[in-house]
Amino acid sequence: MKPARAVRARTAAAKASAASTSGRSTEGFHKGVTALAQYLALEGGALPGRSHVEHLPDGPHRTGVWIANQKQRRDRLDAAQLAVLAALGVEWAGS
């Protein structure tokens, strides 16, 4: 009978590349802004509901969910991102 193999613990935490995650989030933010701007140009001043999907040339964008996520993460957005959202009419109390 063979002894069971011991499971080794990681000695160092896995590192996520800061460039890749920040680049992805910046790209996602810009795509969301594009989708929101397109929605506002077509529909007018009211923000889309949570279930709204905006169709961009590169595919669908869940704009309503994106807005809800930005609200939830507003403390992690930088001043420029908050200014872009404010220019599009997205502002929250306490921002």
Distance bins in CASP14 RR format, pairs under 12 A and 6 or more apart:
PFRMAT RR
TARGET T0000
AUTHOR 0000-0000-0000
RMODE 2
METHOD distances of the structure
MODEL  1
15 21 0 0 0 0 0 1 0 0 0 0 0
16 22 0 0 0 0 0 1 0 0 0 0 0
16 23 0 0 0 0 0 1 0 0 0 0 0
16 24 0 0 0 0 0 1 0 0 0 0 0
16 25 0 0 0 0 0 1 0 0 0 0 0
17 23 0 0 0 0 1 0 0 0 0 0 0
17 24 0 0 0 0 1 0 0 0 0 0 0
18 24 0 0 0 0 0 1 0 0 0 0 0
18 25 0 0 0 0 0 1 0 0 0 0 0
18 26 0 0 0 0 0 1 0 0 0 0 0
19 25 0 0 0 0 0 1 0 0 0 0 0
19 26 0 0 0 0 0 1 0 0 0 0 0
19 27 0 0 0 0 0 1 0 0 0 0 0
20 26 0 0 0 0 0 1 0 0 0 0 0
20 27 0 0 0 0 0 1 0 0 0 0 0
21 27 0 0 0 0 0 1 0 0 0 0 0
21 28 0 0 0 0 0 1 0 0 0 0 0
21 76 0 0 0 0 0 1 0 0 0 0 0
22 28 0 0 0 0 0 1 0 0 0 0 0
22 29 0 0 0 0 0 1 0 0 0 0 0
22 76 0 0 0 0 0 1 0 0 0 0 0
22 78 0 0 0 0 0 1 0 0 0 0 0
22 81 0 0 0 0 0 1 0 0 0 0 0
23 29 0 0 0 0 1 0 0 0 0 0 0
23 30 0 0 0 0 1 0 0 0 0 0 0
23 31 0 0 0 0 0 1 0 0 0 0 0
24 30 0 0 0 0 0 1 0 0 0 0 0
24 31 0 0 0 0 0 1 0 0 0 0 0
25 31 0 0 0 0 0 1 0 0 0 0 0
25 32 0 0 0 0 0 1 0 0 0 0 0
25 66 0 0 0 0 0 1 0 0 0 0 0
25 69 0 0 0 0 0 1 0 0 0 0 0
25 70 0 0 0 0 0 1 0 0 0 0 0
25 73 0 0 0 0 1 0 0 0 0 0 0
25 76 0 0 0 0 1 0 0 0 0 0 0
25 77 0 0 0 0 1 0 0 0 0 0 0
25 78 0 0 0 0 0 1 0 0 0 0 0
25 81 0 0 0 0 1 0 0 0 0 0 0
26 32 0 0 0 0 0 1 0 0 0 0 0
26 33 0 0 0 0 0 1 0 0 0 0 0
26 77 0 0 0 0 0 1 0 0 0 0 0
26 78 0 0 0 0 1 0 0 0 0 0 0
26 80 0 0 0 0 0 1 0 0 0 0 0
26 81 0 0 0 0 1 0 0 0 0 0 0
26 84 0 0 0 0 0 1 0 0 0 0 0
27 33 0 0 0 0 0 1 0 0 0 0 0
27 34 0 0 0 0 0 1 0 0 0 0 0
27 58 0 0 0 0 0 1 0 0 0 0 0
28 34 0 0 0 0 1 0 0 0 0 0 0
28 35 0 0 0 0 1 0 0 0 0 0 0
28 36 0 0 0 0 0 1 0 0 0 0 0
28 56 0 0 0 0 0 1 0 0 0 0 0
28 58 0 0 0 0 0 1 0 0 0 0 0
28 61 0 0 0 0 1 0 0 0 0 0 0
28 62 0 0 0 0 0 1 0 0 0 0 0
28 63 0 0 0 0 0 1 0 0 0 0 0
28 66 0 0 0 0 1 0 0 0 0 0 0
28 69 0 0 0 0 0 1 0 0 0 0 0
28 70 0 0 0 0 0 1 0 0 0 0 0
28 81 0 0 0 0 0 1 0 0 0 0 0
29 35 0 0 0 0 0 1 0 0 0 0 0
29 36 0 0 0 0 0 1 0 0 0 0 0
29 61 0 0 0 0 0 1 0 0 0 0 0
29 66 0 0 0 0 1 0 0 0 0 0 0
29 67 0 0 0 0 0 1 0 0 0 0 0
29 69 0 0 0 0 0 1 0 0 0 0 0
29 70 1 0 0 1 0 0 0 0 0 0 0
29 73 0 0 0 0 0 1 0 0 0 0 0
29 76 0 0 0 0 0 1 0 0 0 0 0
29 77 0 0 0 0 1 0 0 0 0 0 0
29 78 0 0 0 0 1 0 0 0 0 0 0
29 80 0 0 0 0 1 0 0 0 0 0 0
29 81 1 0 0 1 0 0 0 0 0 0 0
29 82 0 0 0 0 0 1 0 0 0 0 0
29 84 0 0 0 0 1 0 0 0 0 0 0
29 85 0 0 0 0 1 0 0 0 0 0 0
30 36 0 0 0 0 0 1 0 0 0 0 0
30 37 0 0 0 0 0 1 0 0 0 0 0
30 56 0 0 0 0 0 1 0 0 0 0 0
30 58 0 0 0 0 0 1 0 0 0 0 0
30 61 0 0 0 0 0 1 0 0 0 0 0
30 66 0 0 0 0 0 1 0 0 0 0 0
30 80 0 0 0 0 0 1 0 0 0 0 0
30 81 0 0 0 0 1 0 0 0 0 0 0
30 84 0 0 0 0 1 0 0 0 0 0 0
31 37 0 0 0 0 0 1 0 0 0 0 0
31 38 0 0 0 0 0 1 0 0 0 0 0
31 54 0 0 0 0 1 0 0 0 0 0 0
31 56 1 0 0 1 0 0 0 0 0 0 0
31 57 0 0 0 0 0 1 0 0 0 0 0
31 58 0 0 0 0 1 0 0 0 0 0 0
31 59 0 0 0 0 1 0 0 0 0 0 0
31 60 0 0 0 0 0 1 0 0 0 0 0
31 61 1 0 0 1 0 0 0 0 0 0 0
31 62 0 0 0 0 0 1 0 0 0 0 0
31 63 0 0 0 0 1 0 0 0 0 0 0
31 66 0 0 0 0 1 0 0 0 0 0 0
32 38 0 0 0 0 1 0 0 0 0 0 0
32 39 0 0 0 0 1 0 0 0 0 0 0
32 40 0 0 0 0 0 1 0 0 0 0 0
32 48 0 0 0 0 0 1 0 0 0 0 0
32 52 0 0 0 0 0 1 0 0 0 0 0
32 53 0 0 0 0 0 1 0 0 0 0 0
32 54 0 0 0 0 1 0 0 0 0 0 0
32 56 0 0 0 0 1 0 0 0 0 0 0
32 58 0 0 0 0 0 1 0 0 0 0 0
32 60 0 0 0 0 0 1 0 0 0 0 0
32 61 1 0 0 1 0 0 0 0 0 0 0
32 62 0 0 0 0 1 0 0 0 0 0 0
32 63 1 0 0 1 0 0 0 0 0 0 0
32 64 0 0 0 0 1 0 0 0 0 0 0
32 65 0 0 0 0 0 1 0 0 0 0 0
32 66 1 0 1 0 0 0 0 0 0 0 0
32 67 0 0 0 0 1 0 0 0 0 0 0
32 69 0 0 0 0 1 0 0 0 0 0 0
32 70 0 0 0 0 1 0 0 0 0 0 0
32 81 0 0 0 0 0 1 0 0 0 0 0
32 84 0 0 0 0 0 1 0 0 0 0 0
32 85 0 0 0 0 1 0 0 0 0 0 0
32 88 0 0 0 0 1 0 0 0 0 0 0
32 90 0 0 0 0 0 1 0 0 0 0 0
33 39 0 0 0 0 0 1 0 0 0 0 0
33 40 0 0 0 0 0 1 0 0 0 0 0
33 54 0 0 0 0 0 1 0 0 0 0 0
33 56 0 0 0 0 0 1 0 0 0 0 0
33 61 0 0 0 0 0 1 0 0 0 0 0
33 63 0 0 0 0 1 0 0 0 0 0 0
33 66 0 0 0 0 1 0 0 0 0 0 0
33 67 0 0 0 0 0 1 0 0 0 0 0
33 70 0 0 0 0 1 0 0 0 0 0 0
33 77 0 0 0 0 0 1 0 0 0 0 0
33 80 0 0 0 0 0 1 0 0 0 0 0
33 81 0 0 0 0 1 0 0 0 0 0 0
33 82 0 0 0 0 0 1 0 0 0 0 0
33 83 0 0 0 0 0 1 0 0 0 0 0
33 84 1 0 1 0 0 0 0 0 0 0 0
33 85 1 0 0 1 0 0 0 0 0 0 0
33 86 0 0 0 0 0 1 0 0 0 0 0
33 87 0 0 0 0 1 0 0 0 0 0 0
33 88 1 0 0 1 0 0 0 0 0 0 0
33 89 0 0 0 0 0 1 0 0 0 0 0
33 90 0 0 0 0 1 0 0 0 0 0 0
34 40 0 0 0 0 0 1 0 0 0 0 0
34 41 0 0 0 0 0 1 0 0 0 0 0
34 54 0 0 0 0 1 0 0 0 0 0 0
34 55 0 0 0 0 0 1 0 0 0 0 0
34 56 1 0 0 1 0 0 0 0 0 0 0
34 57 0 0 0 0 1 0 0 0 0 0 0
34 58 0 0 0 0 1 0 0 0 0 0 0
34 59 0 0 0 0 0 1 0 0 0 0 0
34 61 1 0 0 1 0 0 0 0 0 0 0
34 63 0 0 0 0 1 0 0 0 0 0 0
34 66 0 0 0 0 0 1 0 0 0 0 0
34 84 0 0 0 0 0 1 0 0 0 0 0
34 88 0 0 0 0 0 1 0 0 0 0 0
35 41 0 0 0 0 0 1 0 0 0 0 0
35 42 0 0 0 0 0 1 0 0 0 0 0
35 43 0 0 0 0 0 1 0 0 0 0 0
35 47 0 0 0 0 0 1 0 0 0 0 0
35 48 0 0 0 0 1 0 0 0 0 0 0
35 52 0 0 0 0 1 0 0 0 0 0 0
35 53 0 0 0 0 1 0 0 0 0 0 0
35 54 1 0 1 0 0 0 0 0 0 0 0
35 55 0 0 0 0 1 0 0 0 0 0 0
35 56 1 0 1 0 0 0 0 0 0 0 0
35 57 0 0 0 0 0 1 0 0 0 0 0
35 58 0 0 0 0 0 1 0 0 0 0 0
35 59 0 0 0 0 1 0 0 0 0 0 0
35 60 0 0 0 0 1 0 0 0 0 0 0
35 61 1 1 0 0 0 0 0 0 0 0 0
35 62 0 0 0 0 1 0 0 0 0 0 0
35 63 1 0 1 0 0 0 0 0 0 0 0
35 64 0 0 0 0 1 0 0 0 0 0 0
35 65 0 0 0 0 0 1 0 0 0 0 0
35 66 1 0 0 1 0 0 0 0 0 0 0
35 67 0 0 0 0 1 0 0 0 0 0 0
35 70 0 0 0 0 0 1 0 0 0 0 0
35 88 0 0 0 0 0 1 0 0 0 0 0
36 42 0 0 0 0 0 1 0 0 0 0 0
36 43 0 0 0 0 0 1 0 0 0 0 0
36 44 0 0 0 0 0 1 0 0 0 0 0
36 45 0 0 0 0 0 1 0 0 0 0 0
36 46 0 0 0 0 0 1 0 0 0 0 0
36 47 1 0 0 1 0 0 0 0 0 0 0
36 48 1 0 0 1 0 0 0 0 0 0 0
36 49 0 0 0 0 0 1 0 0 0 0 0
36 52 0 0 0 0 1 0 0 0 0 0 0
36 54 1 0 0 1 0 0 0 0 0 0 0
36 56 0 0 0 0 0 1 0 0 0 0 0
36 61 0 0 0 0 1 0 0 0 0 0 0
36 62 0 0 0 0 0 1 0 0 0 0 0
36 63 1 0 1 0 0 0 0 0 0 0 0
36 64 0 0 0 0 1 0 0 0 0 0 0
36 65 0 0 0 0 0 1 0 0 0 0 0
36 66 1 0 0 1 0 0 0 0 0 0 0
36 67 1 0 0 1 0 0 0 0 0 0 0
36 70 0 0 0 0 1 0 0 0 0 0 0
36 84 0 0 0 0 1 0 0 0 0 0 0
36 85 0 0 0 0 1 0 0 0 0 0 0
36 87 0 0 0 0 0 1 0 0 0 0 0
36 88 1 0 1 0 0 0 0 0 0 0 0
36 89 0 0 0 0 1 0 0 0 0 0 0
36 90 1 0 0 1 0 0 0 0 0 0 0
37 43 0 0 0 0 0 1 0 0 0 0 0
37 44 0 0 0 0 0 1 0 0 0 0 0
37 45 0 0 0 0 0 1 0 0 0 0 0
37 47 0 0 0 0 0 1 0 0 0 0 0
37 48 0 0 0 0 0 1 0 0 0 0 0
37 54 0 0 0 0 1 0 0 0 0 0 0
37 56 0 0 0 0 0 1 0 0 0 0 0
37 61 0 0 0 0 0 1 0 0 0 0 0
37 63 0 0 0 0 0 1 0 0 0 0 0
37 84 0 0 0 0 1 0 0 0 0 0 0
37 85 0 0 0 0 0 1 0 0 0 0 0
37 87 0 0 0 0 1 0 0 0 0 0 0
37 88 1 0 0 1 0 0 0 0 0 0 0
37 89 0 0 0 0 0 1 0 0 0 0 0
37 90 0 0 0 0 0 1 0 0 0 0 0
38 44 0 0 0 0 0 1 0 0 0 0 0
38 48 0 0 0 0 0 1 0 0 0 0 0
38 52 0 0 0 0 0 1 0 0 0 0 0
38 53 0 0 0 0 0 1 0 0 0 0 0
38 54 1 0 1 0 0 0 0 0 0 0 0
38 55 0 0 0 0 1 0 0 0 0 0 0
38 56 1 0 0 1 0 0 0 0 0 0 0
38 57 0 0 0 0 1 0 0 0 0 0 0
38 59 0 0 0 0 0 1 0 0 0 0 0
38 60 0 0 0 0 0 1 0 0 0 0 0
38 61 0 0 0 0 1 0 0 0 0 0 0
38 63 0 0 0 0 1 0 0 0 0 0 0
38 88 0 0 0 0 0 1 0 0 0 0 0
39 45 0 0 0 0 1 0 0 0 0 0 0
39 46 0 0 0 0 1 0 0 0 0 0 0
39 47 0 0 0 0 1 0 0 0 0 0 0
39 48 1 0 1 0 0 0 0 0 0 0 0
39 49 0 0 0 0 1 0 0 0 0 0 0
39 52 1 0 0 1 0 0 0 0 0 0 0
39 53 0 0 0 0 1 0 0 0 0 0 0
39 54 1 0 1 0 0 0 0 0 0 0 0
39 55 0 0 0 0 1 0 0 0 0 0 0
39 56 0 0 0 0 0 1 0 0 0 0 0
39 61 0 0 0 0 1 0 0 0 0 0 0
39 62 0 0 0 0 0 1 0 0 0 0 0
39 63 1 0 1 0 0 0 0 0 0 0 0
39 64 0 0 0 0 1 0 0 0 0 0 0
39 66 0 0 0 0 0 1 0 0 0 0 0
39 67 0 0 0 0 1 0 0 0 0 0 0
39 88 0 0 0 0 1 0 0 0 0 0 0
39 89 0 0 0 0 0 1 0 0 0 0 0
39 90 0 0 0 0 0 1 0 0 0 0 0
40 46 0 0 0 0 1 0 0 0 0 0 0
40 47 0 0 0 0 1 0 0 0 0 0 0
40 48 0 0 0 0 1 0 0 0 0 0 0
40 52 0 0 0 0 0 1 0 0 0 0 0
40 54 0 0 0 0 0 1 0 0 0 0 0
40 63 0 0 0 0 0 1 0 0 0 0 0
40 67 0 0 0 0 0 1 0 0 0 0 0
40 85 0 0 0 0 0 1 0 0 0 0 0
40 87 0 0 0 0 0 1 0 0 0 0 0
40 88 1 0 0 1 0 0 0 0 0 0 0
40 89 0 0 0 0 1 0 0 0 0 0 0
40 90 0 0 0 0 1 0 0 0 0 0 0
41 54 0 0 0 0 0 1 0 0 0 0 0
41 88 0 0 0 0 0 1 0 0 0 0 0
42 48 0 0 0 0 0 1 0 0 0 0 0
42 52 0 0 0 0 0 1 0 0 0 0 0
42 54 0 0 0 0 1 0 0 0 0 0 0
42 55 0 0 0 0 0 1 0 0 0 0 0
42 63 0 0 0 0 0 1 0 0 0 0 0
43 49 0 0 0 0 0 1 0 0 0 0 0
43 52 0 0 0 0 1 0 0 0 0 0 0
43 54 0 0 0 0 1 0 0 0 0 0 0
43 63 0 0 0 0 0 1 0 0 0 0 0
44 88 0 0 0 0 0 1 0 0 0 0 0
44 89 0 0 0 0 0 1 0 0 0 0 0
45 88 0 0 0 0 1 0 0 0 0 0 0
45 89 1 0 0 1 0 0 0 0 0 0 0
45 90 0 0 0 0 0 1 0 0 0 0 0
46 52 0 0 0 0 0 1 0 0 0 0 0
46 64 0 0 0 0 0 1 0 0 0 0 0
46 67 0 0 0 0 0 1 0 0 0 0 0
46 88 0 0 0 0 0 1 0 0 0 0 0
46 89 0 0 0 0 0 1 0 0 0 0 0
46 90 0 0 0 0 0 1 0 0 0 0 0
47 54 0 0 0 0 0 1 0 0 0 0 0
47 63 0 0 0 0 1 0 0 0 0 0 0
47 64 1 0 0 1 0 0 0 0 0 0 0
47 66 0 0 0 0 0 1 0 0 0 0 0
47 67 1 0 0 1 0 0 0 0 0 0 0
47 68 0 0 0 0 0 1 0 0 0 0 0
47 70 0 0 0 0 0 1 0 0 0 0 0
47 71 0 0 0 0 0 1 0 0 0 0 0
47 85 0 0 0 0 0 1 0 0 0 0 0
47 88 0 0 0 0 1 0 0 0 0 0 0
47 89 1 0 0 1 0 0 0 0 0 0 0
47 90 1 0 0 1 0 0 0 0 0 0 0
47 91 0 0 0 0 0 1 0 0 0 0 0
47 92 0 0 0 0 0 1 0 0 0 0 0
48 54 1 0 0 1 0 0 0 0 0 0 0
48 61 0 0 0 0 0 1 0 0 0 0 0
48 62 0 0 0 0 1 0 0 0 0 0 0
48 63 1 0 1 0 0 0 0 0 0 0 0
48 64 1 0 1 0 0 0 0 0 0 0 0
48 65 0 0 0 0 1 0 0 0 0 0 0
48 66 0 0 0 0 1 0 0 0 0 0 0
48 67 1 0 0 1 0 0 0 0 0 0 0
48 68 0 0 0 0 0 1 0 0 0 0 0
48 88 0 0 0 0 0 1 0 0 0 0 0
48 90 0 0 0 0 0 1 0 0 0 0 0
49 62 0 0 0 0 0 1 0 0 0 0 0
49 63 0 0 0 0 1 0 0 0 0 0 0
49 64 1 0 1 0 0 0 0 0 0 0 0
49 65 0 0 0 0 1 0 0 0 0 0 0
49 66 0 0 0 0 0 1 0 0 0 0 0
49 67 1 0 0 1 0 0 0 0 0 0 0
49 68 0 0 0 0 1 0 0 0 0 0 0
50 62 0 0 0 0 1 0 0 0 0 0 0
50 63 0 0 0 0 1 0 0 0 0 0 0
50 64 1 0 1 0 0 0 0 0 0 0 0
50 65 1 0 0 1 0 0 0 0 0 0 0
50 66 0 0 0 0 1 0 0 0 0 0 0
50 67 1 0 0 1 0 0 0 0 0 0 0
50 68 1 0 1 0 0 0 0 0 0 0 0
50 69 0 0 0 0 0 1 0 0 0 0 0
50 71 0 0 0 0 0 1 0 0 0 0 0
50 72 0 0 0 0 0 1 0 0 0 0 0
51 62 0 0 0 0 1 0 0 0 0 0 0
51 63 0 0 0 0 1 0 0 0 0 0 0
51 64 1 0 0 1 0 0 0 0 0 0 0
51 65 1 0 0 1 0 0 0 0 0 0 0
51 66 0 0 0 0 0 1 0 0 0 0 0
51 67 0 0 0 0 0 1 0 0 0 0 0
51 68 0 0 0 0 0 1 0 0 0 0 0
52 60 0 0 0 0 0 1 0 0 0 0 0
52 61 0 0 0 0 1 0 0 0 0 0 0
52 62 1 0 0 1 0 0 0 0 0 0 0
52 63 1 0 1 0 0 0 0 0 0 0 0
52 64 1 0 1 0 0 0 0 0 0 0 0
52 65 0 0 0 0 1 0 0 0 0 0 0
52 66 0 0 0 0 1 0 0 0 0 0 0
52 67 0 0 0 0 1 0 0 0 0 0 0
52 68 0 0 0 0 0 1 0 0 0 0 0
53 59 0 0 0 0 1 0 0 0 0 0 0
53 60 1 0 1 0 0 0 0 0 0 0 0
53 61 1 0 0 1 0 0 0 0 0 0 0
53 62 1 0 1 0 0 0 0 0 0 0 0
53 63 1 0 0 1 0 0 0 0 0 0 0
53 64 1 0 0 1 0 0 0 0 0 0 0
53 65 0 0 0 0 1 0 0 0 0 0 0
53 66 0 0 0 0 0 1 0 0 0 0 0
54 60 1 0 0 1 0 0 0 0 0 0 0
54 61 1 0 1 0 0 0 0 0 0 0 0
54 62 0 0 0 0 1 0 0 0 0 0 0
54 63 1 0 1 0 0 0 0 0 0 0 0
54 64 0 0 0 0 1 0 0 0 0 0 0
54 65 0 0 0 0 0 1 0 0 0 0 0
54 66 0 0 0 0 1 0 0 0 0 0 0
54 67 0 0 0 0 0 1 0 0 0 0 0
55 61 1 0 0 1 0 0 0 0 0 0 0
55 62 0 0 0 0 0 1 0 0 0 0 0
55 63 0 0 0 0 1 0 0 0 0 0 0
56 62 0 0 0 0 0 1 0 0 0 0 0
56 63 0 0 0 0 1 0 0 0 0 0 0
56 66 0 0 0 0 0 1 0 0 0 0 0
60 66 0 0 0 0 0 1 0 0 0 0 0
61 67 0 0 0 0 0 1 0 0 0 0 0
62 68 0 0 0 0 1 0 0 0 0 0 0
62 69 0 0 0 0 1 0 0 0 0 0 0
63 69 0 0 0 0 0 1 0 0 0 0 0
63 70 0 0 0 0 0 1 0 0 0 0 0
63 88 0 0 0 0 0 1 0 0 0 0 0
63 90 0 0 0 0 0 1 0 0 0 0 0
64 70 0 0 0 0 1 0 0 0 0 0 0
64 71 0 0 0 0 0 1 0 0 0 0 0
64 90 0 0 0 0 0 1 0 0 0 0 0
65 71 0 0 0 0 0 1 0 0 0 0 0
65 72 0 0 0 0 0 1 0 0 0 0 0
66 72 0 0 0 0 0 1 0 0 0 0 0
66 73 0 0 0 0 0 1 0 0 0 0 0
66 85 0 0 0 0 0 1 0 0 0 0 0
66 88 0 0 0 0 0 1 0 0 0 0 0
66 90 0 0 0 0 0 1 0 0 0 0 0
67 73 0 0 0 0 0 1 0 0 0 0 0
67 74 0 0 0 0 0 1 0 0 0 0 0
67 85 0 0 0 0 1 0 0 0 0 0 0
67 88 0 0 0 0 1 0 0 0 0 0 0
67 89 0 0 0 0 0 1 0 0 0 0 0
67 90 1 0 0 1 0 0 0 0 0 0 0
67 91 0 0 0 0 0 1 0 0 0 0 0
67 92 0 0 0 0 0 1 0 0 0 0 0
68 74 0 0 0 0 0 1 0 0 0 0 0
68 90 0 0 0 0 0 1 0 0 0 0 0
68 92 0 0 0 0 0 1 0 0 0 0 0
69 76 0 0 0 0 0 1 0 0 0 0 0
69 77 0 0 0 0 0 1 0 0 0 0 0
69 85 0 0 0 0 0 1 0 0 0 0 0
69 90 0 0 0 0 0 1 0 0 0 0 0
70 76 0 0 0 0 1 0 0 0 0 0 0
70 77 1 0 0 1 0 0 0 0 0 0 0
70 81 0 0 0 0 1 0 0 0 0 0 0
70 82 0 0 0 0 1 0 0 0 0 0 0
70 84 0 0 0 0 0 1 0 0 0 0 0
70 85 1 0 0 1 0 0 0 0 0 0 0
70 86 0 0 0 0 0 1 0 0 0 0 0
70 88 0 0 0 0 0 1 0 0 0 0 0
70 89 0 0 0 0 0 1 0 0 0 0 0
70 90 1 0 0 1 0 0 0 0 0 0 0
70 91 0 0 0 0 0 1 0 0 0 0 0
70 92 0 0 0 0 1 0 0 0 0 0 0
70 95 0 0 0 0 0 1 0 0 0 0 0
71 77 0 0 0 0 1 0 0 0 0 0 0
71 82 0 0 0 0 0 1 0 0 0 0 0
71 85 0 0 0 0 1 0 0 0 0 0 0
71 90 0 0 0 0 1 0 0 0 0 0 0
71 91 0 0 0 0 1 0 0 0 0 0 0
71 92 1 0 1 0 0 0 0 0 0 0 0
71 93 0 0 0 0 0 1 0 0 0 0 0
71 94 0 0 0 0 0 1 0 0 0 0 0
71 95 0 0 0 0 1 0 0 0 0 0 0
72 92 0 0 0 0 1 0 0 0 0 0 0
73 81 0 0 0 0 1 0 0 0 0 0 0
73 82 0 0 0 0 0 1 0 0 0 0 0
73 85 0 0 0 0 0 1 0 0 0 0 0
73 92 0 0 0 0 0 1 0 0 0 0 0
73 95 0 0 0 0 0 1 0 0 0 0 0
74 81 0 0 0 0 1 0 0 0 0 0 0
74 82 1 0 0 1 0 0 0 0 0 0 0
74 85 0 0 0 0 1 0 0 0 0 0 0
74 86 0 0 0 0 0 1 0 0 0 0 0
74 90 0 0 0 0 1 0 0 0 0 0 0
74 91 0 0 0 0 1 0 0 0 0 0 0
74 92 1 0 0 1 0 0 0 0 0 0 0
74 93 0 0 0 0 0 1 0 0 0 0 0
74 94 0 0 0 0 1 0 0 0 0 0 0
74 95 1 0 1 0 0 0 0 0 0 0 0
75 81 0 0 0 0 0 1 0 0 0 0 0
75 82 0 0 0 0 0 1 0 0 0 0 0
75 92 0 0 0 0 0 1 0 0 0 0 0
75 94 0 0 0 0 1 0 0 0 0 0 0
75 95 0 0 0 0 1 0 0 0 0 0 0
76 82 0 0 0 0 0 1 0 0 0 0 0
76 95 0 0 0 0 0 1 0 0 0 0 0
77 83 0 0 0 0 1 0 0 0 0 0 0
77 84 0 0 0 0 1 0 0 0 0 0 0
77 85 1 0 0 1 0 0 0 0 0 0 0
77 86 0 0 0 0 0 1 0 0 0 0 0
77 90 0 0 0 0 0 1 0 0 0 0 0
77 91 0 0 0 0 0 1 0 0 0 0 0
77 92 0 0 0 0 0 1 0 0 0 0 0
77 95 0 0 0 0 1 0 0 0 0 0 0
78 84 0 0 0 0 1 0 0 0 0 0 0
78 85 0 0 0 0 0 1 0 0 0 0 0
79 85 0 0 0 0 0 1 0 0 0 0 0
79 86 0 0 0 0 0 1 0 0 0 0 0
79 95 0 0 0 0 0 1 0 0 0 0 0
80 86 0 0 0 0 0 1 0 0 0 0 0
80 87 0 0 0 0 0 1 0 0 0 0 0
81 87 0 0 0 0 0 1 0 0 0 0 0
81 88 0 0 0 0 0 1 0 0 0 0 0
81 90 0 0 0 0 0 1 0 0 0 0 0
81 95 0 0 0 0 0 1 0 0 0 0 0
82 88 0 0 0 0 0 1 0 0 0 0 0
82 89 0 0 0 0 0 1 0 0 0 0 0
82 90 0 0 0 0 1 0 0 0 0 0 0
82 91 0 0 0 0 1 0 0 0 0 0 0
82 92 0 0 0 0 1 0 0 0 0 0 0
82 94 0 0 0 0 0 1 0 0 0 0 0
82 95 1 0 0 1 0 0 0 0 0 0 0
83 89 0 0 0 0 0 1 0 0 0 0 0
83 90 0 0 0 0 0 1 0 0 0 0 0
83 91 0 0 0 0 0 1 0 0 0 0 0
83 95 0 0 0 0 0 1 0 0 0 0 0
84 90 0 0 0 0 1 0 0 0 0 0 0
84 91 0 0 0 0 0 1 0 0 0 0 0
85 91 1 0 0 1 0 0 0 0 0 0 0
85 92 0 0 0 0 1 0 0 0 0 0 0
85 95 0 0 0 0 1 0 0 0 0 0 0
86 92 0 0 0 0 1 0 0 0 0 0 0
86 95 0 0 0 0 1 0 0 0 0 0 0
89 95 0 0 0 0 0 1 0 0 0 0 0
END
